[in-house]
């Protein structure tokens, strides 16, 4: 009986430490990575092709067909916005954040398996 209670306590502590690691890792990633709009737009042309536009000039076109590089004007677009660009403000935090999330997952896994079998 005492051994079973001790195992539950160990699993509960590991689960709490894992949750904390995951939370800190996630916060590090949020603090390290930001999104900003890029100058590129992905536009669908009237004939169904896709075009990549940079500053109102068509840079590349073709989806499922030949890829062409041009400097023609960008086709008309209505419902597209700039593509998101991920920027690392604090690059040293990224590996730490990913490691902490992985450690948190590994620490929570035994408690999840034990909960399934009990």
Biopython code that builds the backbone (N, CA, C, O; Angstrom):
import numpy as np
from Bio.PDB.StructureBuilder import StructureBuilder

atoms = [
    (1, "UNK", "N", (0.829, -1.195, 0.000)),
    (1, "UNK", "CA", (0.000, 0.000, 0.000)),
    (1, "UNK", "C", (0.871, 1.256, 0.000)),
    (1, "UNK", "O", (0.610, 2.204, -0.742)),
    (2, "UNK", "N", (1.915, 1.252, 0.846)),
    (2, "UNK", "CA", (2.782, 2.421, 0.935)),
    (2, "UNK", "C", (3.546, 2.640, -0.366)),
    (2, "UNK", "O", (3.764, 3.776, -0.786)),
    (3, "UNK", "N", (3.950, 1.535, -1.002)),
    (3, "UNK", "CA", (4.686, 1.646, -2.263)),
    (3, "UNK", "C", (3.804, 2.240, -3.358)),
    (3, "UNK", "O", (4.273, 3.033, -4.174)),
    (4, "UNK", "N", (2.519, 1.854, -3.376)),
    (4, "UNK", "CA", (1.594, 2.378, -4.376)),
    (4, "UNK", "C", (1.353, 3.871, -4.167)),
    (4, "UNK", "O", (1.254, 4.627, -5.133)),
    (5, "UNK", "N", (1.259, 4.292, -2.919)),
    (5, "UNK", "CA", (1.071, 5.709, -2.613)),
    (5, "UNK", "C", (2.319, 6.492, -3.003)),
    (5, "UNK", "O", (2.214, 7.588, -3.554)),
    (6, "UNK", "N", (3.500, 5.940, -2.722)),
    (6, "UNK", "CA", (4.748, 6.622, -3.089)),
    (6, "UNK", "C", (4.865, 6.769, -4.599)),
    (6, "UNK", "O", (5.325, 7.805, -5.081)),
    (7, "UNK", "N", (4.459, 5.753, -5.355)),
    (7, "UNK", "CA", (4.505, 5.829, -6.807)),
    (7, "UNK", "C", (3.564, 6.916, -7.318)),
    (7, "UNK", "O", (3.899, 7.647, -8.250)),
    (8, "UNK", "N", (2.387, 7.019, -6.704)),
    (8, "UNK", "CA", (1.458, 8.076, -7.113)),
    (8, "UNK", "C", (2.022, 9.454, -6.823)),
    (8, "UNK", "O", (1.843, 10.376, -7.619)),
    (9, "UNK", "N", (2.690, 9.604, -5.712)),
    (9, "UNK", "CA", (3.282, 10.898, -5.364)),
    (9, "UNK", "C", (4.406, 11.242, -6.338)),
    (9, "UNK", "O", (4.513, 12.382, -6.790)),
    (10, "UNK", "N", (5.241, 10.256, -6.661)),
    (10, "UNK", "CA", (6.336, 10.490, -7.608)),
    (10, "UNK", "C", (5.781, 10.886, -8.975)),
    (10, "UNK", "O", (6.288, 11.805, -9.618)),
    (11, "UNK", "N", (4.732, 10.179, -9.412)),
    (11, "UNK", "CA", (4.139, 10.505, -10.707)),
    (11, "UNK", "C", (3.484, 11.884, -10.684)),
    (11, "UNK", "O", (3.562, 12.623, -11.666)),
    (12, "UNK", "N", (2.851, 12.228, -9.593)),
    (12, "UNK", "CA", (2.226, 13.550, -9.493)),
    (12, "UNK", "C", (3.273, 14.658, -9.506)),
    (12, "UNK", "O", (3.080, 15.685, -10.157)),
    (13, "UNK", "N", (4.382, 14.458, -8.794)),
    (13, "UNK", "CA", (5.448, 15.461, -8.778)),
    (13, "UNK", "C", (6.079, 15.579, -10.169)),
    (13, "UNK", "O", (6.344, 16.684, -10.644)),
    (14, "UNK", "N", (6.320, 14.429, -10.820)),
    (14, "UNK", "CA", (6.885, 14.455, -12.173)),
    (14, "UNK", "C", (5.939, 15.168, -13.137)),
    (14, "UNK", "O", (6.380, 15.907, -14.017)),
    (15, "UNK", "N", (4.647, 14.942, -12.967)),
    (15, "UNK", "CA", (3.664, 15.598, -13.815)),
    (15, "UNK", "C", (3.684, 17.112, -13.602)),
    (15, "UNK", "O", (3.648, 17.870, -14.571)),
    (16, "UNK", "N", (3.739, 17.553, -12.368)),
    (16, "UNK", "CA", (3.784, 18.991, -12.083)),
    (16, "UNK", "C", (5.070, 19.637, -12.594)),
    (16, "UNK", "O", (5.046, 20.745, -13.131)),
    (17, "UNK", "N", (6.193, 18.936, -12.424)),
    (17, "UNK", "CA", (7.454, 19.464, -12.939)),
    (17, "UNK", "C", (7.403, 19.516, -14.465)),
    (17, "UNK", "O", (7.890, 20.473, -15.067)),
    (18, "UNK", "N", (6.815, 18.492, -15.095)),
    (18, "UNK", "CA", (6.669, 18.485, -16.546)),
    (18, "UNK", "C", (5.782, 19.612, -17.038)),
    (18, "UNK", "O", (6.087, 20.251, -18.045)),
    (19, "UNK", "N", (4.688, 19.860, -16.336)),
    (19, "UNK", "CA", (3.819, 20.987, -16.701)),
    (19, "UNK", "C", (4.563, 22.310, -16.595)),
    (19, "UNK", "O", (4.432, 23.179, -17.457)),
    (20, "UNK", "N", (5.338, 22.452, -15.541)),
    (20, "UNK", "CA", (6.109, 23.689, -15.357)),
    (20, "UNK", "C", (7.152, 23.861, -16.458)),
    (20, "UNK", "O", (7.329, 24.960, -16.983)),
    (21, "UNK", "N", (7.843, 22.769, -16.809)),
    (21, "UNK", "CA", (8.841, 22.846, -17.889)),
    (21, "UNK", "C", (8.181, 23.218, -19.216)),
    (21, "UNK", "O", (8.704, 24.043, -19.965)),
    (22, "UNK", "N", (7.044, 22.612, -19.499)),
    (22, "UNK", "CA", (6.334, 22.931, -20.730)),
    (22, "UNK", "C", (5.885, 24.384, -20.772)),
    (22, "UNK", "O", (5.962, 25.038, -21.812)),
    (23, "UNK", "N", (5.416, 24.880, -19.639)),
    (23, "UNK", "CA", (4.971, 26.272, -19.576)),
    (23, "UNK", "C", (6.137, 27.237, -19.772)),
    (23, "UNK", "O", (6.034, 28.190, -20.544)),
    (24, "UNK", "N", (7.238, 26.991, -19.079)),
    (24, "UNK", "CA", (8.407, 27.865, -19.215)),
    (24, "UNK", "C", (8.967, 27.781, -20.638)),
    (24, "UNK", "O", (9.347, 28.800, -21.214)),
    (25, "UNK", "N", (9.020, 26.576, -21.205)),
    (25, "UNK", "CA", (9.507, 26.417, -22.572)),
    (25, "UNK", "C", (8.634, 27.146, -23.574)),
    (25, "UNK", "O", (9.139, 27.777, -24.503)),
    (26, "UNK", "N", (7.332, 27.060, -23.389)),
    (26, "UNK", "CA", (6.420, 27.779, -24.276)),
    (26, "UNK", "C", (6.576, 29.281, -24.165)),
    (26, "UNK", "O", (6.549, 29.987, -25.173)),
    (27, "UNK", "N", (6.740, 29.773, -22.950)),
    (27, "UNK", "CA", (6.944, 31.213, -22.760)),
    (27, "UNK", "C", (8.262, 31.677, -23.379)),
    (27, "UNK", "O", (8.336, 32.772, -23.936)),
    (28, "UNK", "N", (9.307, 30.840, -23.279)),
    (28, "UNK", "CA", (10.567, 31.197, -23.918)),
    (28, "UNK", "C", (10.412, 31.291, -25.433)),
    (28, "UNK", "O", (10.969, 32.190, -26.062)),
    (29, "UNK", "N", (9.656, 30.361, -26.018)),
    (29, "UNK", "CA", (9.443, 30.406, -27.463)),
    (29, "UNK", "C", (8.607, 31.621, -27.867)),
    (29, "UNK", "O", (8.884, 32.255, -28.885)),
    (30, "UNK", "N", (7.597, 31.941, -27.080)),
    (30, "UNK", "CA", (6.781, 33.121, -27.380)),
    (30, "UNK", "C", (7.625, 34.385, -27.287)),
    (30, "UNK", "O", (7.480, 35.295, -28.103)),
    (31, "UNK", "N", (8.493, 34.438, -26.307)),
    (31, "UNK", "CA", (9.346, 35.608, -26.136)),
    (31, "UNK", "C", (10.422, 35.679, -27.216)),
    (31, "UNK", "O", (10.819, 36.774, -27.615)),
    (32, "UNK", "N", (10.906, 34.518, -27.701)),
    (32, "UNK", "CA", (12.011, 34.491, -28.659)),
    (32, "UNK", "C", (11.546, 34.704, -30.094)),
    (32, "UNK", "O", (12.259, 35.330, -30.878)),
    (33, "UNK", "N", (10.368, 34.199, -30.457)),
    (33, "UNK", "CA", (9.916, 34.229, -31.845)),
    (33, "UNK", "C", (8.775, 35.226, -32.000)),
    (33, "UNK", "O", (7.844, 35.246, -31.196)),
    (34, "UNK", "N", (8.853, 36.042, -33.028)),
    (34, "UNK", "CA", (7.767, 36.966, -33.334)),
    (34, "UNK", "C", (7.411, 36.835, -34.814)),
    (34, "UNK", "O", (8.219, 36.384, -35.624)),
    (35, "UNK", "N", (6.205, 37.232, -35.143)),
    (35, "UNK", "CA", (5.752, 37.244, -36.526)),
    (35, "UNK", "C", (5.677, 38.682, -37.003)),
    (35, "UNK", "O", (5.257, 39.582, -36.275)),
    (36, "UNK", "N", (6.091, 38.871, -38.234)),
    (36, "UNK", "CA", (5.943, 40.187, -38.836)),
    (36, "UNK", "C", (5.525, 39.981, -40.286)),
    (36, "UNK", "O", (5.857, 38.954, -40.879)),
    (37, "UNK", "N", (4.815, 40.919, -40.859)),
    (37, "UNK", "CA", (4.422, 40.751, -42.250)),
    (37, "UNK", "C", (5.640, 40.909, -43.170)),
    (37, "UNK", "O", (6.475, 41.792, -42.975)),
    (38, "UNK", "N", (5.716, 40.045, -44.158)),
    (38, "UNK", "CA", (6.810, 40.148, -45.120)),
    (38, "UNK", "C", (6.359, 40.991, -46.308)),
    (38, "UNK", "O", (5.209, 41.425, -46.371)),
    (39, "UNK", "N", (7.256, 41.213, -47.233)),
    (39, "UNK", "CA", (6.927, 41.986, -48.415)),
    (39, "UNK", "C", (6.385, 41.094, -49.525)),
    (39, "UNK", "O", (5.995, 41.590, -50.582)),
    (40, "UNK", "N", (6.355, 39.783, -49.297)),
    (40, "UNK", "CA", (5.869, 38.846, -50.299)),
    (40, "UNK", "C", (4.377, 38.604, -50.143)),
    (40, "UNK", "O", (3.850, 38.627, -49.030)),
    (41, "UNK", "N", (3.702, 38.372, -51.252)),
    (41, "UNK", "CA", (2.296, 37.984, -51.265)),
    (41, "UNK", "C", (2.148, 36.768, -52.152)),
    (41, "UNK", "O", (2.766, 36.682, -53.213)),
    (42, "UNK", "N", (1.331, 35.833, -51.718)),
    (42, "UNK", "CA", (0.996, 34.670, -52.515)),
    (42, "UNK", "C", (-0.383, 34.925, -53.106)),
    (42, "UNK", "O", (-1.360, 35.043, -52.367)),
    (43, "UNK", "N", (-0.475, 35.013, -54.438)),
    (43, "UNK", "CA", (-1.690, 35.448, -55.119)),
    (43, "UNK", "C", (-2.120, 34.370, -56.105)),
    (43, "UNK", "O", (-1.288, 33.797, -56.808)),
    (44, "UNK", "N", (-3.418, 34.096, -56.154)),
    (44, "UNK", "CA", (-3.959, 33.198, -57.170)),
    (44, "UNK", "C", (-4.360, 34.038, -58.384)),
    (44, "UNK", "O", (-5.112, 35.006, -58.269)),
    (45, "UNK", "N", (-3.848, 33.649, -59.537)),
    (45, "UNK", "CA", (-4.135, 34.405, -60.757)),
    (45, "UNK", "C", (-5.487, 33.993, -61.316)),
    (45, "UNK", "O", (-6.097, 33.034, -60.843)),
    (46, "UNK", "N", (-5.953, 34.722, -62.329)),
    (46, "UNK", "CA", (-7.270, 34.446, -62.906)),
    (46, "UNK", "C", (-7.323, 33.093, -63.610)),
    (46, "UNK", "O", (-8.398, 32.505, -63.725)),
    (47, "UNK", "N", (-6.182, 32.589, -64.083)),
    (47, "UNK", "CA", (-6.180, 31.285, -64.748)),
    (47, "UNK", "C", (-5.907, 30.128, -63.788)),
    (47, "UNK", "O", (-5.704, 29.002, -64.242)),
    (48, "UNK", "N", (-5.896, 30.366, -62.504)),
    (48, "UNK", "CA", (-5.760, 29.323, -61.496)),
    (48, "UNK", "C", (-4.340, 29.054, -61.052)),
    (48, "UNK", "O", (-4.132, 28.218, -60.173)),
    (49, "UNK", "N", (-3.362, 29.721, -61.619)),
    (49, "UNK", "CA", (-1.979, 29.560, -61.183)),
    (49, "UNK", "C", (-1.740, 30.362, -59.913)),
    (49, "UNK", "O", (-2.541, 31.217, -59.535)),
    (50, "UNK", "N", (-0.637, 30.071, -59.277)),
    (50, "UNK", "CA", (-0.236, 30.830, -58.101)),
    (50, "UNK", "C", (0.933, 31.719, -58.484)),
    (50, "UNK", "O", (1.782, 31.328, -59.285)),
    (51, "UNK", "N", (0.976, 32.896, -57.923)),
    (51, "UNK", "CA", (2.069, 33.830, -58.201)),
    (51, "UNK", "C", (2.624, 34.342, -56.880)),
    (51, "UNK", "O", (1.878, 34.581, -55.930)),
    (52, "UNK", "N", (3.910, 34.502, -56.831)),
    (52, "UNK", "CA", (4.583, 35.084, -55.681)),
    (52, "UNK", "C", (4.987, 36.494, -56.075)),
    (52, "UNK", "O", (5.759, 36.693, -57.013)),
    (53, "UNK", "N", (4.459, 37.465, -55.353)),
    (53, "UNK", "CA", (4.675, 38.865, -55.713)),
    (53, "UNK", "C", (5.507, 39.557, -54.646)),
    (53, "UNK", "O", (5.364, 39.301, -53.451)),
    (54, "UNK", "N", (6.381, 40.442, -55.112)),
    (54, "UNK", "CA", (7.210, 41.246, -54.223)),
    (54, "UNK", "C", (7.105, 42.693, -54.688)),
    (54, "UNK", "O", (7.508, 43.030, -55.801)),
    (55, "UNK", "N", (6.559, 43.544, -53.824)),
    (55, "UNK", "CA", (6.397, 44.970, -54.125)),
    (55, "UNK", "C", (5.690, 45.185, -55.460)),
    (55, "UNK", "O", (6.187, 45.905, -56.327)),
    (56, "UNK", "N", (4.534, 44.558, -55.618)),
    (56, "UNK", "CA", (3.675, 44.679, -56.793)),
    (56, "UNK", "C", (4.316, 44.195, -58.095)),
    (56, "UNK", "O", (3.859, 44.566, -59.177)),
    (57, "UNK", "N", (5.354, 43.384, -58.011)),
    (57, "UNK", "CA", (5.960, 42.738, -59.176)),
    (57, "UNK", "C", (5.860, 41.231, -58.992)),
    (57, "UNK", "O", (6.128, 40.713, -57.908)),
    (58, "UNK", "N", (5.474, 40.530, -60.052)),
    (58, "UNK", "CA", (5.387, 39.076, -60.004)),
    (58, "UNK", "C", (6.808, 38.515, -60.072)),
    (58, "UNK", "O", (7.516, 38.711, -61.060)),
    (59, "UNK", "N", (7.209, 37.827, -59.027)),
    (59, "UNK", "CA", (8.557, 37.279, -58.965)),
    (59, "UNK", "C", (8.584, 35.879, -59.561)),
    (59, "UNK", "O", (9.461, 35.559, -60.364)),
    (60, "UNK", "N", (7.632, 35.049, -59.172)),
    (60, "UNK", "CA", (7.576, 33.675, -59.656)),
    (60, "UNK", "C", (6.124, 33.298, -59.843)),
    (60, "UNK", "O", (5.242, 33.817, -59.159)),
    (61, "UNK", "N", (5.885, 32.400, -60.767)),
    (61, "UNK", "CA", (4.533, 31.941, -61.019)),
    (61, "UNK", "C", (4.565, 30.479, -61.399)),
    (61, "UNK", "O", (5.572, 29.983, -61.905)),
    (62, "UNK", "N", (3.466, 29.788, -61.157)),
    (62, "UNK", "CA", (3.352, 28.385, -61.526)),
    (62, "UNK", "C", (3.080, 27.523, -60.320)),
    (62, "UNK", "O", (3.804, 27.583, -59.326)),
    (63, "UNK", "N", (2.050, 26.729, -60.401)),
    (63, "UNK", "CA", (1.722, 25.764, -59.354)),
    (63, "UNK", "C", (1.203, 24.533, -60.070)),
    (63, "UNK", "O", (0.165, 24.591, -60.728)),
    (64, "UNK", "N", (1.897, 23.441, -59.953)),
    (64, "UNK", "CA", (1.509, 22.250, -60.673)),
    (64, "UNK", "C", (1.910, 22.324, -62.133)),
    (64, "UNK", "O", (1.450, 21.521, -62.944)),
    (65, "UNK", "N", (2.739, 23.252, -62.467)),
    (65, "UNK", "CA", (3.192, 23.430, -63.842)),
    (65, "UNK", "C", (4.582, 24.024, -63.839)),
    (65, "UNK", "O", (5.302, 23.930, -62.845)),
    (66, "UNK", "N", (4.958, 24.630, -64.938)),
    (66, "UNK", "CA", (6.305, 25.192, -65.003)),
    (66, "UNK", "C", (6.448, 26.408, -64.081)),
    (66, "UNK", "O", (5.516, 27.190, -63.894)),
    (67, "UNK", "N", (7.626, 26.531, -63.529)),
    (67, "UNK", "CA", (7.937, 27.660, -62.662)),
    (67, "UNK", "C", (8.610, 28.729, -63.509)),
    (67, "UNK", "O", (9.620, 28.465, -64.161)),
    (68, "UNK", "N", (8.066, 29.907, -63.503)),
    (68, "UNK", "CA", (8.638, 30.993, -64.281)),
    (68, "UNK", "C", (9.011, 32.148, -63.393)),
    (68, "UNK", "O", (8.281, 32.472, -62.456)),
    (69, "UNK", "N", (10.133, 32.777, -63.667)),
    (69, "UNK", "CA", (10.571, 33.955, -62.926)),
    (69, "UNK", "C", (10.421, 35.152, -63.861)),
    (69, "UNK", "O", (10.946, 35.142, -64.975)),
    (70, "UNK", "N", (9.716, 36.165, -63.417)),
    (70, "UNK", "CA", (9.419, 37.305, -64.265)),
    (70, "UNK", "C", (9.509, 38.598, -63.462)),
    (70, "UNK", "O", (9.685, 38.578, -62.244)),
    (71, "UNK", "N", (9.388, 39.700, -64.152)),
    (71, "UNK", "CA", (9.277, 40.999, -63.482)),
    (71, "UNK", "C", (8.009, 41.716, -63.935)),
    (71, "UNK", "O", (7.933, 42.944, -63.905)),
    (72, "UNK", "N", (7.017, 40.933, -64.355)),
    (72, "UNK", "CA", (5.727, 41.493, -64.763)),
    (72, "UNK", "C", (4.994, 42.044, -63.546)),
    (72, "UNK", "O", (5.347, 41.719, -62.412)),
    (73, "UNK", "N", (3.976, 42.877, -63.768)),
    (73, "UNK", "CA", (3.201, 43.370, -62.629)),
    (73, "UNK", "C", (2.433, 42.232, -61.951)),
    (73, "UNK", "O", (2.073, 41.239, -62.583)),
    (74, "UNK", "N", (2.201, 42.399, -60.687)),
    (74, "UNK", "CA", (1.466, 41.399, -59.919)),
    (74, "UNK", "C", (0.001, 41.389, -60.360)),
    (74, "UNK", "O", (-0.571, 42.450, -60.611)),
    (75, "UNK", "N", (-0.618, 40.202, -60.458)),
    (75, "UNK", "CA", (-2.035, 40.173, -60.824)),
    (75, "UNK", "C", (-2.896, 40.809, -59.736)),
    (75, "UNK", "O", (-2.467, 40.960, -58.592)),
    (76, "UNK", "N", (-4.091, 41.170, -60.109)),
    (76, "UNK", "CA", (-5.023, 41.766, -59.142)),
    (76, "UNK", "C", (-5.314, 40.761, -58.035)),
    (76, "UNK", "O", (-5.487, 39.571, -58.299)),
    (77, "UNK", "N", (-5.366, 41.230, -56.826)),
    (77, "UNK", "CA", (-5.668, 40.379, -55.689)),
    (77, "UNK", "C", (-6.622, 41.127, -54.784)),
    (77, "UNK", "O", (-6.587, 42.354, -54.691)),
    (78, "UNK", "N", (-7.472, 40.367, -54.120)),
    (78, "UNK", "CA", (-8.454, 40.999, -53.238)),
    (78, "UNK", "C", (-8.330, 40.517, -51.807)),
    (78, "UNK", "O", (-8.300, 41.322, -50.877)),
    (79, "UNK", "N", (-8.261, 39.231, -51.628)),
    (79, "UNK", "CA", (-8.378, 38.678, -50.278)),
    (79, "UNK", "C", (-7.084, 38.061, -49.783)),
    (79, "UNK", "O", (-7.113, 37.127, -48.983)),
    (80, "UNK", "N", (-5.973, 38.557, -50.236)),
    (80, "UNK", "CA", (-4.710, 38.032, -49.738)),
    (80, "UNK", "C", (-3.986, 39.121, -48.981)),
    (80, "UNK", "O", (-4.118, 40.310, -49.274)),
    (81, "UNK", "N", (-3.236, 38.697, -48.025)),
    (81, "UNK", "CA", (-2.426, 39.624, -47.264)),
    (81, "UNK", "C", (-0.976, 39.193, -47.368)),
    (81, "UNK", "O", (-0.668, 38.190, -48.011)),
    (82, "UNK", "N", (-0.108, 39.926, -46.755)),
    (82, "UNK", "CA", (1.293, 39.528, -46.797)),
    (82, "UNK", "C", (1.504, 38.222, -46.032)),
    (82, "UNK", "O", (0.804, 37.930, -45.062)),
    (83, "UNK", "N", (2.469, 37.459, -46.484)),
    (83, "UNK", "CA", (2.786, 36.213, -45.791)),
    (83, "UNK", "C", (3.494, 36.536, -44.481)),
    (83, "UNK", "O", (4.150, 37.570, -44.349)),
    (84, "UNK", "N", (3.350, 35.642, -43.527)),
    (84, "UNK", "CA", (3.973, 35.856, -42.220)),
    (84, "UNK", "C", (5.442, 35.440, -42.269)),
    (84, "UNK", "O", (5.801, 34.438, -42.887)),
    (85, "UNK", "N", (6.256, 36.209, -41.626)),
    (85, "UNK", "CA", (7.680, 35.930, -41.545)),
    (85, "UNK", "C", (8.030, 35.750, -40.071)),
    (85, "UNK", "O", (7.746, 36.622, -39.249)),
    (86, "UNK", "N", (8.647, 34.620, -39.740)),
    (86, "UNK", "CA", (9.034, 34.354, -38.356)),
    (86, "UNK", "C", (10.414, 34.945, -38.131)),
    (86, "UNK", "O", (11.360, 34.648, -38.861)),
    (87, "UNK", "N", (10.514, 35.780, -37.118)),
    (87, "UNK", "CA", (11.767, 36.453, -36.800)),
    (87, "UNK", "C", (12.164, 36.040, -35.393)),
    (87, "UNK", "O", (11.335, 36.040, -34.483)),
    (88, "UNK", "N", (13.428, 35.687, -35.216)),
    (88, "UNK", "CA", (13.903, 35.345, -33.880)),
    (88, "UNK", "C", (14.510, 36.588, -33.241)),
    (88, "UNK", "O", (15.554, 37.084, -33.664)),
    (89, "UNK", "N", (13.836, 37.067, -32.226)),
    (89, "UNK", "CA", (14.343, 38.227, -31.494)),
    (89, "UNK", "C", (15.456, 37.808, -30.533)),
    (89, "UNK", "O", (16.455, 38.512, -30.382)),
    (90, "UNK", "N", (15.276, 36.672, -29.894)),
    (90, "UNK", "CA", (16.256, 36.140, -28.941)),
    (90, "UNK", "C", (16.600, 34.707, -29.374)),
    (90, "UNK", "O", (16.021, 33.763, -28.836)),
    (91, "UNK", "N", (17.519, 34.515, -30.325)),
    (91, "UNK", "CA", (17.775, 33.178, -30.852)),
    (91, "UNK", "C", (18.297, 32.181, -29.812)),
    (91, "UNK", "O", (18.117, 30.976, -29.984)),
    (92, "UNK", "N", (18.928, 32.646, -28.757)),
    (92, "UNK", "CA", (19.445, 31.725, -27.740)),
    (92, "UNK", "C", (18.315, 31.062, -26.953)),
    (92, "UNK", "O", (18.512, 29.991, -26.380)),
    (93, "UNK", "N", (17.146, 31.677, -26.917)),
    (93, "UNK", "CA", (16.028, 31.112, -26.166)),
    (93, "UNK", "C", (15.323, 29.972, -26.895)),
    (93, "UNK", "O", (14.635, 29.172, -26.262)),
    (94, "UNK", "N", (15.483, 29.885, -28.211)),
    (94, "UNK", "CA", (14.755, 28.878, -28.985)),
    (94, "UNK", "C", (15.157, 27.462, -28.596)),
    (94, "UNK", "O", (14.275, 26.659, -28.291)),
    (95, "UNK", "N", (16.457, 27.106, -28.590)),
    (95, "UNK", "CA", (16.789, 25.732, -28.201)),
    (95, "UNK", "C", (16.394, 25.407, -26.765)),
    (95, "UNK", "O", (15.981, 24.285, -26.471)),
    (96, "UNK", "N", (16.519, 26.387, -25.871)),
    (96, "UNK", "CA", (16.113, 26.148, -24.487)),
    (96, "UNK", "C", (14.611, 25.910, -24.391)),
    (96, "UNK", "O", (14.166, 25.024, -23.661)),
    (97, "UNK", "N", (13.841, 26.686, -25.117)),
    (97, "UNK", "CA", (12.392, 26.503, -25.103)),
    (97, "UNK", "C", (11.987, 25.149, -25.642)),
    (97, "UNK", "O", (11.132, 24.480, -25.060)),
    (98, "UNK", "N", (12.591, 24.731, -26.750)),
    (98, "UNK", "CA", (12.257, 23.420, -27.330)),
    (98, "UNK", "C", (12.677, 22.302, -26.388)),
    (98, "UNK", "O", (11.928, 21.344, -26.199)),
    (99, "UNK", "N", (13.860, 22.406, -25.798)),
    (99, "UNK", "CA", (14.321, 21.374, -24.849)),
    (99, "UNK", "C", (13.385, 21.271, -23.641)),
    (99, "UNK", "O", (13.040, 20.170, -23.210)),
    (100, "UNK", "N", (12.983, 22.405, -23.105)),
    (100, "UNK", "CA", (12.097, 22.367, -21.933)),
    (100, "UNK", "C", (10.742, 21.764, -22.282)),
    (100, "UNK", "O", (10.163, 21.045, -21.467)),
    (101, "UNK", "N", (10.231, 22.039, -23.465)),
    (101, "UNK", "CA", (8.965, 21.440, -23.870)),
    (101, "UNK", "C", (9.114, 19.927, -24.008)),
    (101, "UNK", "O", (8.230, 19.181, -23.585)),
    (102, "UNK", "N", (10.216, 19.463, -24.592)),
    (102, "UNK", "CA", (10.446, 18.022, -24.728)),
    (102, "UNK", "C", (10.606, 17.377, -23.359)),
    (102, "UNK", "O", (10.040, 16.312, -23.111)),
    (103, "UNK", "N", (11.364, 18.000, -22.471)),
    (103, "UNK", "CA", (11.531, 17.460, -21.111)),
    (103, "UNK", "C", (10.191, 17.405, -20.393)),
    (103, "UNK", "O", (9.887, 16.424, -19.715)),
    (104, "UNK", "N", (9.390, 18.454, -20.539)),
    (104, "UNK", "CA", (8.069, 18.462, -19.916)),
    (104, "UNK", "C", (7.194, 17.330, -20.436)),
    (104, "UNK", "O", (6.482, 16.692, -19.660)),
    (105, "UNK", "N", (7.239, 17.076, -21.736)),
    (105, "UNK", "CA", (6.458, 15.977, -22.309)),
    (105, "UNK", "C", (6.936, 14.639, -21.757)),
    (105, "UNK", "O", (6.127, 13.793, -21.376)),
    (106, "UNK", "N", (8.249, 14.453, -21.714)),
    (106, "UNK", "CA", (8.805, 13.181, -21.218)),
    (106, "UNK", "C", (8.448, 12.973, -19.745)),
    (106, "UNK", "O", (8.162, 11.847, -19.339)),
    (107, "UNK", "N", (8.458, 14.029, -18.945)),
    (107, "UNK", "CA", (8.112, 13.894, -17.528)),
    (107, "UNK", "C", (6.624, 13.605, -17.318)),
    (107, "UNK", "O", (6.259, 12.953, -16.340)),
    (108, "UNK", "N", (5.777, 14.073, -18.206)),
    (108, "UNK", "CA", (4.339, 13.832, -18.055)),
    (108, "UNK", "C", (3.902, 12.489, -18.619)),
    (108, "UNK", "O", (2.833, 11.992, -18.264)),
    (109, "UNK", "N", (4.699, 11.900, -19.481)),
    (109, "UNK", "CA", (4.326, 10.660, -20.135)),
    (109, "UNK", "C", (4.106, 9.488, -19.170)),
    (109, "UNK", "O", (3.110, 8.781, -19.326)),
    (110, "UNK", "N", (4.977, 9.241, -18.182)),
    (110, "UNK", "CA", (4.714, 8.122, -17.260)),
    (110, "UNK", "C", (3.402, 8.277, -16.478)),
    (110, "UNK", "O", (2.699, 7.294, -16.244)),
    (111, "UNK", "N", (3.083, 9.487, -16.085)),
    (111, "UNK", "CA", (1.836, 9.696, -15.353)),
    (111, "UNK", "C", (0.636, 9.421, -16.259)),
    (111, "UNK", "O", (-0.370, 8.876, -15.805)),
    (112, "UNK", "N", (0.737, 9.793, -17.531)),
    (112, "UNK", "CA", (-0.359, 9.533, -18.456)),
    (112, "UNK", "C", (-0.516, 8.031, -18.704)),
    (112, "UNK", "O", (-1.638, 7.529, -18.767)),
    (113, "UNK", "N", (0.587, 7.325, -18.844)),
    (113, "UNK", "CA", (0.520, 5.870, -19.042)),
    (113, "UNK", "C", (-0.032, 5.196, -17.800)),
    (113, "UNK", "O", (-0.853, 4.286, -17.912)),
    (114, "UNK", "N", (0.397, 5.618, -16.620)),
    (114, "UNK", "CA", (-0.113, 5.035, -15.378)),
    (114, "UNK", "C", (-1.601, 5.305, -15.213)),
    (114, "UNK", "O", (-2.329, 4.457, -14.697)),
    (115, "UNK", "N", (-2.058, 6.462, -15.640)),
    (115, "UNK", "CA", (-3.488, 6.779, -15.536)),
    (115, "UNK", "C", (-4.297, 5.897, -16.462)),
    (115, "UNK", "O", (-5.429, 5.545, -16.132)),
    (116, "UNK", "N", (-3.758, 5.531, -17.603)),
    (116, "UNK", "CA", (-4.460, 4.645, -18.518)),
    (116, "UNK", "C", (-4.575, 3.224, -17.967)),
    (116, "UNK", "O", (-5.576, 2.547, -18.205)),
    (117, "UNK", "N", (-3.562, 2.770, -17.237)),
    (117, "UNK", "CA", (-3.552, 1.408, -16.734)),
    (117, "UNK", "C", (-4.198, 1.246, -15.368)),
    (117, "UNK", "O", (-4.377, 0.120, -14.903)),
    (118, "UNK", "N", (-4.544, 2.328, -14.729)),
    (118, "UNK", "CA", (-5.155, 2.155, -13.398)),
    (118, "UNK", "C", (-6.660, 2.208, -13.442)),
    (118, "UNK", "O", (-7.314, 2.078, -12.407)),
]
sb = StructureBuilder()
sb.init_structure("model")
sb.init_model(0)
sb.init_chain("A")
sb.init_seg("    ")
for serial, (resi, resn, name, xyz) in enumerate(atoms, 1):
    if name == "N":
        sb.init_residue(resn, " ", resi, " ")
    sb.init_atom(name, np.array(xyz, "f"), 0.0, 1.0, " ", f" {name:<3s}", serial, name[0])
structure = sb.get_structure()
